[in-house]
Structure formats: structure tokens, C-alpha cells
């Protein structure tokens, strides 16, 4: 690594200690940013870990809704997002106004909200879910209630298939996961017959059908570590491959599509992390009126287990 990067890293570590900060870094971040982390993982897992630390400042290297979620769970801490323009296209595909209108069209429906959404949308929802626990969350709901699943239609389709529940699906999606195609998975499996194909549930149905396992990012990390297999075909944002290789040095990880890169995740750089600590920017918070309702939806999910 270049000397100037080493200087930046040294200064980041100095300021981190001085300001009693903890670094939470999503699995899709740049490798050099992941290497600075106290915790690397998915958004909710990271927010929960932060709540157990003595840190006064959370530097969240991810996208905006993740920093909001960290604030929901840690209202007494300062939450910094190094790049304020680091958003999530899927989260932007549903607004509070749209959700309220849809709820009026399906009165009495339980609103299940994927955590990849704004705090304001969570506040208008009944219960949250992650890609890891979405099936359990839906299974916990009364069988006589209609369900509105927002905002990811592809996660919703997969959950409906797994649970047998008929759900109203919001037409949102992740543009990065849309780049992962079933035919490409089959091509890679033909080239690497011993490899196990792992894909994220945000992928399209054809990709999930071609895969061997459908797993959240945390699920992929655990599966790769525990499996005796030596080769894996990875169907999610390519940033996770850095962590997979780092934690499993004797194994091979093949991306389904090297262009499955989230541009918003990659907006955070070492320089921006340093600036965040120097200037204590950009602070992310949620108004109390929204926070209380959004946190209720998160807590209902956590109660499911």
C-alpha cells in the first residue's frame, strides 16, 4: 500500500482512539476500508454490535439507511456516515407517501419492511426483517392476515415461495443484484463442477433457481467457513469476496459477475473516513417521533429471533 495511505491509516487510528469511535463496515465496502473495521458484517448485525460497545462515536461505512438503523439502536451515540451521498436505490424506490397510500388500498394488511429502507418507511411498517430472518418473520404472522412486503420484490417472492404465504409485493429491487443472472451461474458451474453456488435472496428468481444455496451476506460468510468445499461461486456484490478470501485463505471464490458492484458502497474511501473523524461529519440522526415507531418495528423483528 502506498505511503500516503499508510499515513492516512495512522491518522485515522489516532483520531479513532482519541474520539472513542468504533468502525462498523459493511461486507460490500472497499477492501482497505474493511481492513480498518472493528466489525465487518451486514447492517443490522453491525448496529447491534455497536450497542454493546463503550464507543461514543459510530463511524458507519455503508449506505444511509444503515447509518439510520445504527442511530435507531444507539440513540445516545453520535453516528457518522463518511459520505452523505452514499444512498440505496432500493430504499429510494418507496416513499412514506406511497406506503401510506398502499396501506389504504389493503386495509388490515401487515406491513413487513426489509431493513433496506428509510427510518421513515420503517416507522409506517408493522415489523422489519433482514434477508437472513425474513422467512421466520413471515412465518410468525397470523395466517388470516394479508401481508404487504416492501420494498424488495425478489426477496418477497423468495419468502412467499418458502412460506407458502400469498403476499402483496412492492416492485422494488437492487440494481446491483439484478446483474447476477441464472445463465451466468450455470456457466460458472460448468467451468467449476466442484464449486458450490451461493446467491443472495435479492437476486432474480432465475439466479436463485440456478444456485445451490440462497443466503444473506452473513450466511455466506458462515457457510464458506463451515463447508468442506474448496470452491464457491458468489452471487452478490463483489466486495464480500475480500472478506471471504481473508477468512478462508485456502479456498477459491469466483464472482458470478465482476460488474456486480454497488457504486454507492464504493463512495466511501480512506480519505473520507479520515475527514469524517476530523470534522465529525456527516452526522446521521432520526427525529424522536419517527425513531420510536421505527424502532418498534425493528424490536418486533428481534422478538421473533
C-alpha positions as CSV (number, residue, x, y, z in Angstrom):
1,X,0.0,0.0,0.0
2,X,1.3,3.5,-0.8
3,X,3.0,5.5,1.9
4,X,0.2,8.2,1.8
5,X,-2.3,5.5,2.5
6,X,-0.3,4.4,5.5
7,X,-0.2,8.0,6.8
8,X,-4.0,8.2,6.4
9,X,-4.5,4.9,8.2
10,X,-2.2,6.0,11.1
11,X,-4.1,9.3,11.5
12,X,-7.4,7.5,11.3
13,X,-6.3,5.2,14.1
14,X,-5.1,8.1,16.2
15,X,-8.4,10.0,15.9
16,X,-10.4,6.9,16.4
17,X,-8.8,6.3,19.8
18,X,-9.0,10.0,20.7
19,X,-12.7,10.3,19.9
20,X,-13.7,6.9,21.3
21,X,-15.0,5.7,18.0
22,X,-16.0,2.3,16.7
23,X,-15.8,1.4,13.0
24,X,-18.7,-0.5,11.5
25,X,-18.0,-1.6,7.9
26,X,-20.4,-3.4,5.6
27,X,-19.4,-6.5,3.7
28,X,-19.6,-4.6,0.4
29,X,-17.2,-1.8,1.2
30,X,-13.7,-1.3,-0.4
31,X,-11.1,-3.8,0.9
32,X,-8.9,-1.1,2.5
33,X,-11.9,0.2,4.4
34,X,-12.9,-3.3,5.6
35,X,-9.4,-3.8,6.9
36,X,-9.9,-0.8,9.3
37,X,-13.1,-2.2,10.8
38,X,-13.8,-3.2,14.3
39,X,-16.7,-5.2,13.0
40,X,-17.5,-6.2,9.4
41,X,-20.9,-7.6,8.6
42,X,-24.5,-6.7,7.5
43,X,-26.3,-3.6,8.5
44,X,-28.4,-4.9,11.4
45,X,-25.7,-7.1,12.8
46,X,-23.4,-4.1,12.9
47,X,-25.9,-1.9,14.6
48,X,-26.5,-4.5,17.3
49,X,-22.7,-4.9,17.9
50,X,-22.3,-1.2,18.3
51,X,-24.9,-1.1,21.1
52,X,-22.7,-3.5,23.1
53,X,-19.5,-1.3,22.8
54,X,-18.4,1.6,25.0
55,X,-17.8,3.8,22.0
56,X,-19.2,7.3,21.9
57,X,-19.0,7.6,18.1
58,X,-20.1,5.2,15.4
59,X,-18.4,5.6,12.0
60,X,-20.7,3.6,9.7
61,X,-19.1,2.7,6.4
62,X,-22.2,1.7,4.4
63,X,-25.2,3.4,3.0
64,X,-27.6,6.0,4.5
65,X,-30.3,3.6,5.7
66,X,-27.7,1.6,7.6
67,X,-26.5,4.6,9.5
68,X,-30.1,5.5,10.3
69,X,-30.6,1.9,11.7
70,X,-27.4,2.3,13.8
71,X,-28.9,5.5,15.3
72,X,-32.2,3.8,16.0
73,X,-30.5,1.1,18.1
74,X,-27.9,3.6,19.5
75,X,-29.7,6.9,20.1
76,X,-27.1,8.1,22.7
77,X,-24.2,7.8,20.3
78,X,-23.0,10.1,17.5
79,X,-23.4,8.3,14.2
80,X,-21.2,9.4,11.3
81,X,-21.6,8.5,7.6
82,X,-18.4,9.4,5.8
83,X,-20.2,10.1,2.5
84,X,-23.7,11.6,2.7
85,X,-24.4,10.8,-0.9
86,X,-24.0,7.1,-0.2
87,X,-27.6,6.0,-0.7
88,X,-29.5,2.9,-1.6
89,X,-31.6,2.8,-4.9
90,X,-33.8,0.1,-3.5
91,X,-34.6,2.1,-0.3
92,X,-35.4,5.1,-2.6
93,X,-38.0,3.0,-4.5
94,X,-40.6,3.5,-1.8
95,X,-41.6,6.7,0.0
96,X,-43.7,7.2,3.1
97,X,-46.5,8.8,1.0
98,X,-46.5,5.8,-1.4
99,X,-46.7,3.4,1.5
100,X,-49.5,5.2,3.3
101,X,-51.5,5.2,0.0
102,X,-50.9,1.4,-0.5
103,X,-51.9,0.7,3.1
104,X,-55.2,2.3,2.5
105,X,-55.7,0.0,-0.5
106,X,-55.1,-3.1,1.6
107,X,-56.6,-2.2,5.0
108,X,-55.6,-4.6,7.8
109,X,-52.6,-5.9,5.9
110,X,-49.4,-6.5,8.0
111,X,-46.6,-4.4,6.5
112,X,-43.3,-6.4,6.5
113,X,-40.4,-4.0,5.8
114,X,-37.0,-5.1,4.7
115,X,-34.3,-3.3,6.6
116,X,-33.1,-1.8,3.3
117,X,-35.4,1.1,3.7
118,X,-35.5,4.5,5.4
119,X,-36.4,5.0,9.0
120,X,-39.5,7.0,8.0
121,X,-40.7,3.9,6.0
122,X,-39.9,1.6,8.8
123,X,-42.0,3.8,11.1
124,X,-45.0,3.2,8.9
125,X,-44.4,-0.6,9.0
126,X,-45.5,-3.2,11.4
127,X,-42.4,-5.4,11.5
128,X,-39.0,-5.4,9.9
129,X,-37.0,-8.2,8.5
130,X,-33.5,-8.9,7.2
131,X,-32.6,-11.2,4.3
132,X,-31.5,-13.8,6.9
133,X,-34.7,-13.8,9.0
134,X,-37.4,-12.8,6.5
135,X,-38.8,-16.3,6.3
136,X,-39.0,-16.6,10.1
137,X,-40.7,-13.2,10.4
138,X,-43.4,-14.0,7.8
139,X,-44.0,-17.4,9.4
140,X,-44.6,-15.6,12.7
141,X,-47.5,-13.7,11.4
142,X,-51.2,-14.7,11.7
143,X,-52.3,-16.9,8.8
144,X,-55.6,-14.9,8.4
145,X,-53.8,-11.6,7.8
146,X,-52.8,-10.2,4.4
147,X,-49.2,-9.2,4.1
148,X,-47.6,-6.3,2.2
149,X,-43.9,-6.9,1.7
150,X,-41.7,-3.9,1.0
151,X,-39.6,-2.8,-0.9
152,X,-37.8,-5.8,-2.5
153,X,-40.0,-7.9,-4.7
154,X,-37.3,-10.5,-5.3
155,X,-36.7,-11.1,-1.6
156,X,-40.5,-11.1,-1.2
157,X,-41.0,-13.7,-4.0
158,X,-38.4,-16.0,-2.3
159,X,-40.1,-15.6,1.1
160,X,-43.5,-16.3,-0.4
161,X,-42.1,-19.5,-2.0
162,X,-40.5,-20.7,1.2
163,X,-43.5,-19.9,3.5
164,X,-46.4,-20.6,1.1
165,X,-47.9,-17.2,2.0
166,X,-49.6,-15.1,-0.6
167,X,-48.2,-11.6,-0.3
168,X,-48.6,-8.2,-1.9
169,X,-45.1,-7.3,-3.2
170,X,-43.8,-3.8,-3.7
171,X,-42.0,-3.6,-7.1
172,X,-38.6,-2.5,-5.7
173,X,-35.3,-4.2,-6.4
174,X,-31.5,-3.9,-6.1
175,X,-29.9,-2.8,-9.4
176,X,-26.6,-4.5,-8.4
177,X,-28.2,-7.9,-7.7
178,X,-30.1,-7.6,-11.0
179,X,-26.8,-8.0,-12.8
180,X,-26.5,-11.6,-11.4
181,X,-28.1,-13.9,-14.0
182,X,-29.0,-17.6,-13.7
183,X,-27.4,-18.4,-17.0
184,X,-24.1,-17.0,-15.8
185,X,-24.3,-19.1,-12.7
186,X,-24.8,-22.2,-14.8
187,X,-21.9,-21.3,-17.0
188,X,-19.6,-20.9,-14.0
189,X,-20.9,-24.2,-12.5
190,X,-20.0,-25.9,-15.8
191,X,-16.4,-24.5,-15.6
192,X,-16.1,-25.3,-11.9
193,X,-18.1,-28.5,-11.3
194,X,-16.9,-28.9,-7.7
195,X,-17.9,-25.4,-6.7
196,X,-21.0,-24.5,-4.6
197,X,-23.0,-21.5,-5.9
198,X,-24.2,-19.1,-3.2
199,X,-26.5,-16.3,-4.1
200,X,-28.3,-13.5,-2.2
201,X,-32.1,-13.5,-1.9
202,X,-32.2,-10.1,-3.5
203,X,-31.2,-11.8,-6.8
204,X,-33.8,-12.5,-9.5
205,X,-35.7,-15.9,-9.5
206,X,-33.6,-17.4,-12.3
207,X,-30.4,-16.8,-10.3
208,X,-31.8,-18.3,-7.1
209,X,-33.0,-21.3,-9.1
210,X,-29.6,-21.9,-10.6
211,X,-27.8,-21.6,-7.2
212,X,-27.1,-24.3,-4.6
213,X,-27.8,-22.1,-1.6
214,X,-29.7,-18.8,-1.1
215,X,-28.1,-16.9,1.8
216,X,-27.7,-13.5,3.3
217,X,-24.2,-12.0,3.3
218,X,-23.7,-13.2,6.9
219,X,-25.0,-16.6,5.8
220,X,-22.4,-16.8,3.0
221,X,-19.6,-15.9,5.4
222,X,-20.6,-18.7,7.8
223,X,-21.3,-21.3,5.0
224,X,-17.9,-20.7,3.4
225,X,-16.1,-21.1,6.7
226,X,-18.0,-24.3,7.7
227,X,-18.2,-26.1,4.3
228,X,-15.6,-28.7,3.4
229,X,-15.9,-27.4,-0.2
230,X,-12.8,-25.6,-1.6
231,X,-14.5,-23.6,-4.4
232,X,-17.5,-21.2,-4.3
233,X,-19.4,-19.2,-6.9
234,X,-20.5,-16.0,-5.3
235,X,-23.7,-14.2,-6.4
236,X,-23.8,-10.9,-4.6
237,X,-21.9,-7.6,-4.6
238,X,-18.3,-8.3,-5.2
239,X,-17.0,-6.5,-2.1
240,X,-17.7,-9.6,0.0
241,X,-15.1,-11.6,-1.8
242,X,-12.3,-9.7,0.0
243,X,-13.6,-10.9,3.4
244,X,-14.3,-14.4,2.1
245,X,-10.7,-14.7,0.9
246,X,-9.2,-13.2,4.0
247,X,-11.1,-15.5,6.3
248,X,-10.7,-18.6,4.1
249,X,-7.2,-18.4,2.6
250,X,-7.2,-22.0,1.3
251,X,-10.4,-21.6,-0.7
252,X,-11.3,-20.1,-4.1
253,X,-14.2,-17.6,-4.6
254,X,-15.5,-16.9,-8.1
255,X,-17.8,-13.9,-8.7
256,X,-20.8,-14.6,-10.9
257,X,-20.4,-11.1,-12.4
258,X,-17.4,-8.9,-11.7
259,X,-19.6,-5.9,-12.6
260,X,-22.0,-6.6,-9.7
261,X,-20.6,-3.6,-7.9
262,X,-22.7,-1.1,-5.8
263,X,-21.4,2.4,-6.7
264,X,-22.8,3.9,-3.6
265,X,-21.0,1.4,-1.3
266,X,-17.7,2.3,-3.1
267,X,-18.1,6.0,-2.5
268,X,-16.5,5.7,0.9
269,X,-12.7,6.0,0.8
270,X,-10.0,6.2,3.4
271,X,-9.7,9.9,2.8
272,X,-13.5,10.3,3.6
273,X,-13.2,8.2,6.7
274,X,-10.4,10.5,7.9
275,X,-12.4,13.6,7.1
276,X,-15.4,12.2,8.9
277,X,-13.3,11.9,12.1
278,X,-11.5,15.2,11.7
279,X,-14.7,17.2,11.1
280,X,-17.2,14.9,12.8
281,X,-19.2,14.7,9.6
282,X,-21.7,13.7,8.4
283,X,-24.0,13.2,11.4
284,X,-27.0,10.9,10.9
285,X,-30.0,11.1,13.3
286,X,-33.7,10.3,13.2
287,X,-36.4,12.6,14.8
288,X,-37.8,11.1,18.0
289,X,-41.3,10.9,16.5
290,X,-40.0,8.6,13.7
291,X,-37.4,6.8,15.8
292,X,-39.9,5.4,18.4
293,X,-42.2,3.9,15.7
294,X,-39.3,2.6,13.5
295,X,-37.6,1.1,16.5
296,X,-40.8,-0.7,17.4
297,X,-40.8,-2.4,14.0
298,X,-37.2,-3.4,14.5
299,X,-37.8,-4.7,18.0
300,X,-40.8,-6.8,16.8
301,X,-38.4,-8.5,14.4
302,X,-35.8,-9.1,17.1
303,X,-38.5,-10.7,19.3
304,X,-39.1,-13.3,16.6
305,X,-35.4,-14.3,16.9
